[in-house]
Amino acid sequence: MKLDAGLPVDGKHLRNITGVSNAAEALGFSGLWTSETKHDSFLPLAVAAGTTERLTLGNSVAIAFSRSPMVTAQLAWDLQDLSGGRFILGLGTQVKAHITRRFSMPWDKPASRLADYIRALRAIWASFQTEGKLKYEGEFYKHTLMTPFFNPGPIEHPNIPVYIAGVNTRLARLAGSLCDGFHVHPFHTPEYVRQVVKPAVEEGARGEGRGVREIELATSVFVITGESEEIMQEQREKMRAQAAFYASTPTYRTVLDVHGWGEVGDNLGGLAREGKWDEMPNLITDEMLRTLAVEAAPDEVGPALKERYEGLVDRVALYLPFVPGKKDEFWRKTLEAVHDGR
């Protein structure tokens, strides 16, 4: 199992991407992931690619439907070349309201559209590598023009891994059938991964004659830790509020249903519709929180991660950004525990 870091993507830390990525590599993280909320996820990786040598670099995630496949294909191609083959393209669908109202882009059949998007990417990359004709005509995307003037040409590592993110089984099956990896949402439990995610990925893989070992599982983990009980309690309440937010959305009902918590999700959804955000965390019990998050003293987080996820997922990261100079000893001990001192 590999321990990755989350690259903080905000105005302050964007100015210090070089320092953050170099420190992450020096400490021994396996990979570095960028999210895409208030800022683009590709730009930080371009900076990190130019100053690191070993780290895997990936989006967790880039929003697919806000971009044409051609735009994403060009960005990924350049990042793969710049990083010397260390890039993972992580894609997510987002939800309808954001795609149609924030990005003003089309939304329909998201799983089918994402499958078509990925096939279009690979057709474009093949055209780049062979410098040949581009002829892709899918259900949603058509790319039939590529002239030498616009073709960037071949690179040393043309096979770009594609991960997708999701919660429900349809996207997990798609990952198994078509992708190199699946990002399990931070709002998860190990039992949900065992009962829902892994069987769906395996089903998708079998349908295409693929081996399940060809598809990596990656996730980010809610963690509650601190040097004092006061700090731990503060972290519990932050995680409780975060869990309540996710659990109020119907998309995440699958996770709740595994544990018989579906009614809690219904109640949280009702409170959200009424705007009663302050009341929502009260519905997340301590039992639920212990199941959704790793809670441990700082020097026990690494062993707890290993016990919880070894053999279940391939890559883990903590649901908090890595900031060099803050908690370096914590990160070092966690890395040693997860990587067995390697």
C-alpha positions in Angstrom: 0.0 0.0 0.0 1.3 3.5 -0.9 0.8 6.6 1.1 0.2 9.7 -1.0 -0.1 13.4 -0.1 -2.7 16.0 -1.0 -1.2 19.2 -2.5 -2.9 22.2 -1.0 -4.5 24.2 -3.8 -5.3 27.7 -2.7 -4.0 31.2 -3.3 -1.4 31.0 -0.6 0.0 27.6 -1.4 -0.1 28.0 -5.1 2.9 30.3 -4.7 4.9 27.6 -3.0 4.1 24.5 -5.0 7.8 23.9 -5.6 8.5 23.8 -1.9 5.5 21.6 -1.1 6.2 19.1 -3.8 9.9 18.9 -3.1 9.3 18.4 0.6 6.7 15.7 -0.1 9.2 13.8 -2.2 12.0 14.2 0.3 9.8 12.8 3.1 9.0 9.7 1.1 5.4 10.1 -0.1 4.6 7.9 -3.1 2.4 10.4 -4.9 0.9 13.9 -4.9 -2.7 14.7 -5.7 -4.4 17.9 -6.5 -8.1 18.6 -6.1 -10.3 20.9 -8.3 -12.6 23.1 -6.3 -11.6 26.8 -6.3 -8.6 26.3 -8.5 -7.6 24.3 -11.6 -5.9 21.0 -10.8 -3.5 20.8 -13.7 -1.4 23.9 -13.2 0.0 22.9 -9.8 1.0 19.5 -11.2 2.9 21.2 -14.1 4.9 23.1 -11.5 5.5 20.0 -9.4 6.5 17.9 -12.4 9.3 20.2 -13.3 10.9 20.1 -9.8 10.4 16.5 -8.7 11.9 13.2 -9.9 10.1 10.3 -8.3 6.6 11.3 -7.1 3.5 10.1 -9.0 1.4 13.2 -9.8 -2.3 13.1 -10.3 -5.7 14.9 -10.3 -8.1 13.9 -7.6 -10.1 14.8 -9.6 -10.3 17.0 -12.7 -13.8 17.7 -13.8 -14.3 15.9 -17.2 -17.5 17.5 -18.5 -16.3 21.0 -18.0 -13.7 20.4 -20.7 -13.6 19.1 -24.2 -11.7 15.7 -24.4 -9.3 17.5 -26.7 -8.4 20.1 -24.1 -7.9 17.4 -21.4 -5.9 15.2 -23.8 -3.5 18.1 -24.5 -3.1 18.9 -20.8 -2.5 15.3 -19.9 -0.1 14.7 -22.8 2.1 17.6 -21.8 2.1 16.7 -18.1 3.0 13.1 -18.9 5.9 14.3 -21.0 7.0 16.9 -18.5 6.9 14.5 -15.6 8.7 11.7 -17.5 5.7 9.3 -17.3 4.7 10.0 -13.7 1.2 11.5 -14.4 -2.2 9.9 -13.6 -5.2 11.6 -15.1 -8.0 11.5 -12.5 -11.4 12.3 -13.8 -14.8 13.0 -12.1 -18.2 13.8 -13.4 -19.3 16.3 -10.8 -23.1 16.6 -10.4 -25.7 18.0 -12.8 -26.2 21.4 -11.2 -22.5 22.3 -11.3 -22.0 21.1 -14.9 -25.1 22.8 -16.3 -25.2 25.9 -14.1 -21.6 26.6 -13.0 -19.9 25.5 -16.2 -22.8 25.9 -18.6 -22.0 22.5 -20.2 -24.3 19.6 -21.2 -25.3 16.9 -18.8 -26.9 13.6 -19.7 -26.2 9.9 -19.1 -23.0 10.7 -17.0 -21.6 7.2 -16.9 -22.1 6.6 -20.6 -20.8 10.1 -21.4 -17.7 9.5 -19.2 -17.0 6.2 -21.0 -17.2 7.9 -24.3 -15.0 10.7 -23.0 -12.2 8.2 -22.0 -12.4 6.4 -25.4 -12.1 9.8 -27.1 -9.0 10.7 -25.0 -7.3 7.5 -26.0 -8.1 8.0 -29.7 -6.6 11.5 -29.5 -3.5 10.2 -27.7 -3.1 7.5 -30.3 -3.2 10.2 -33.0 -0.6 12.2 -31.1 1.7 9.3 -30.7 1.5 7.9 -34.3 1.1 11.4 -35.8 -1.7 9.7 -37.8 -5.3 10.6 -38.6 -7.8 11.2 -35.9 -11.2 9.6 -36.4 -13.2 9.1 -33.3 -17.0 9.1 -33.5 -18.8 8.1 -30.3 -22.2 8.7 -28.8 -21.4 12.1 -27.3 -18.0 13.1 -28.7 -16.6 13.3 -32.3 -13.0 14.2 -33.1 -12.2 13.9 -36.7 -9.6 16.6 -37.4 -6.0 16.6 -36.5 -3.4 18.3 -38.7 0.4 18.3 -38.3 0.3 21.9 -37.2 -1.8 21.0 -34.1 -0.4 17.6 -33.3 2.2 17.7 -30.5 3.8 14.4 -31.7 5.0 11.3 -29.9 6.4 11.2 -26.3 8.5 8.7 -24.4 5.6 7.5 -22.1 2.4 7.6 -24.2 0.3 5.3 -22.0 -1.4 7.7 -19.5 -3.2 6.0 -16.7 -6.8 7.1 -16.3 -8.5 6.9 -12.9 -12.2 7.9 -12.3 -13.9 8.8 -9.1 -17.3 7.8 -8.0 -19.6 6.4 -5.2 -22.1 4.2 -6.8 -21.7 0.9 -8.6 -22.1 2.1 -12.2 -18.9 4.2 -12.2 -17.1 1.4 -10.3 -18.0 -1.0 -13.0 -16.9 1.5 -15.6 -13.5 1.7 -13.8 -13.2 -2.1 -13.9 -14.0 -2.3 -17.6 -12.2 0.7 -19.0 -9.8 2.4 -16.5 -6.6 2.0 -14.7 -7.9 3.0 -11.3 -10.9 4.0 -9.2 -10.9 6.8 -6.6 -13.0 5.8 -3.7 -14.7 8.9 -2.2 -13.4 10.0 1.2 -16.9 9.5 2.5 -16.7 5.7 2.7 -16.2 2.8 5.1 -14.0 -0.3 4.7 -17.2 -2.4 4.6 -18.6 -0.3 1.8 -15.4 -0.8 -0.2 -15.6 -4.6 0.4 -19.3 -5.0 -0.3 -20.0 -2.4 -3.0 -16.9 -1.0 -4.7 -14.7 -4.1 -5.1 -17.4 -6.4 -6.5 -18.5 -3.7 -9.0 -14.9 -3.1 -10.2 -14.4 -6.9 -10.5 -17.7 -7.3 -12.4 -16.6 -4.5 -14.9 -13.2 -6.1 -15.3 -14.5 -9.6 -15.9 -16.9 -8.2 -18.6 -14.0 -7.0 -20.6 -11.7 -10.0 -19.9 -9.4 -8.0 -17.7 -7.7 -9.0 -14.5 -8.9 -7.2 -11.4 -5.3 -6.5 -10.4 -5.1 -4.2 -13.4 -7.3 -1.7 -11.6 -5.9 0.2 -8.6 -8.1 1.5 -5.8 -7.1 4.8 -4.3 -8.8 6.8 -1.5 -8.5 9.7 0.8 -9.3 9.0 4.5 -11.0 11.1 7.2 -8.6 11.2 10.1 -9.1 12.4 13.7 -5.9 12.9 15.6 -4.2 15.4 17.8 -1.7 15.9 20.7 -4.5 16.5 23.3 -8.0 15.5 23.9 -9.1 19.1 23.3 -7.6 19.0 19.8 -9.1 15.5 19.2 -12.5 16.7 20.2 -12.2 19.7 17.8 -11.3 17.3 15.0 -14.2 15.0 15.8 -16.6 17.9 15.4 -15.1 19.0 12.1 -15.3 15.5 10.8 -18.8 15.1 12.1 -19.9 18.2 10.2 -18.1 17.0 7.0 -19.8 13.6 7.3 -23.2 15.2 7.8 -22.7 17.3 4.7 -21.9 14.3 2.5 -24.5 12.1 4.1 -27.3 14.6 3.3 -26.7 14.1 -0.4 -28.6 11.2 -2.1 -25.5 10.3 -4.1 -23.9 9.0 -0.9 -26.9 6.9 0.2 -25.0 3.7 -1.0 -22.5 4.1 1.8 -25.1 4.6 4.5 -27.2 1.7 3.3 -24.3 -0.8 3.9 -24.6 -0.1 7.6 -28.4 0.4 7.8 -28.1 4.2 8.2 -30.3 5.1 5.3 -32.9 6.8 7.5 -30.2 9.1 8.8 -29.4 10.1 5.3 -33.1 10.9 4.7 -33.3 13.0 7.8 -30.1 14.9 7.0 -31.4 15.6 3.5 -34.6 17.1 5.0 -32.5 19.3 7.3 -30.4 20.5 4.4 -33.4 21.4 2.3 -34.6 23.5 5.2 -31.3 25.2 5.6 -30.8 23.8 9.1 -27.0 23.2 8.6 -26.1 23.6 12.3 -28.5 20.8 13.3 -27.1 18.3 10.8 -23.9 17.1 12.7 -26.1 16.1 15.6 -27.4 13.1 13.6 -23.9 11.7 13.0 -23.4 9.5 16.1 -20.0 8.6 17.6 -20.4 5.0 16.2 -20.9 6.4 12.7 -17.9 8.7 13.1 -15.7 5.8 14.2 -16.7 3.8 11.2 -16.3 6.7 8.7 -12.9 8.0 10.1 -9.7 6.7 11.5 -9.3 8.0 15.0 -5.9 7.6 16.6 -3.1 9.3 18.5 -0.6 10.9 16.1 2.0 8.1 16.4 -0.7 5.5 15.9 -2.3 6.8 12.7 0.1 4.9 10.4 -0.5 1.5 12.0 -4.2 2.3 12.1 -4.2 3.0 8.3 -2.3 -0.1 7.6 -4.6 -2.3 9.7 -7.7 -0.7 8.1 -6.7 -0.6 4.4 -3.8 -3.1 3.8 -5.0 -5.5 1.1 -8.2 -3.4 0.6 -6.9 -0.4 -1.4 -3.6 0.3 -3.2 -3.1 4.0 -2.4 -4.2 6.1 0.6 -4.0 9.7 1.5 -5.2 11.6 4.5 -8.1 14.0 4.1 -5.9 17.0 4.9 -3.3 18.8 2.8 0.4 18.3 3.3 2.0 21.5 4.4 5.8 21.3 4.9 7.1 22.5 8.2 3.8 21.5 9.9 3.6 18.1 11.5 6.7 16.8 9.6 7.5 14.3 12.4 3.9 13.1 12.3 4.1 12.6 8.5 7.5 10.8 8.8 6.2 8.3 11.4 3.0 7.7 9.4 5.0 7.1 6.2 7.3 4.7 8.0 4.4 2.7 9.4 2.5 2.5 6.2 5.6 1.7 4.0 7.2 -0.6 6.6 10.2 1.6 6.8 10.9 1.4 3.1 
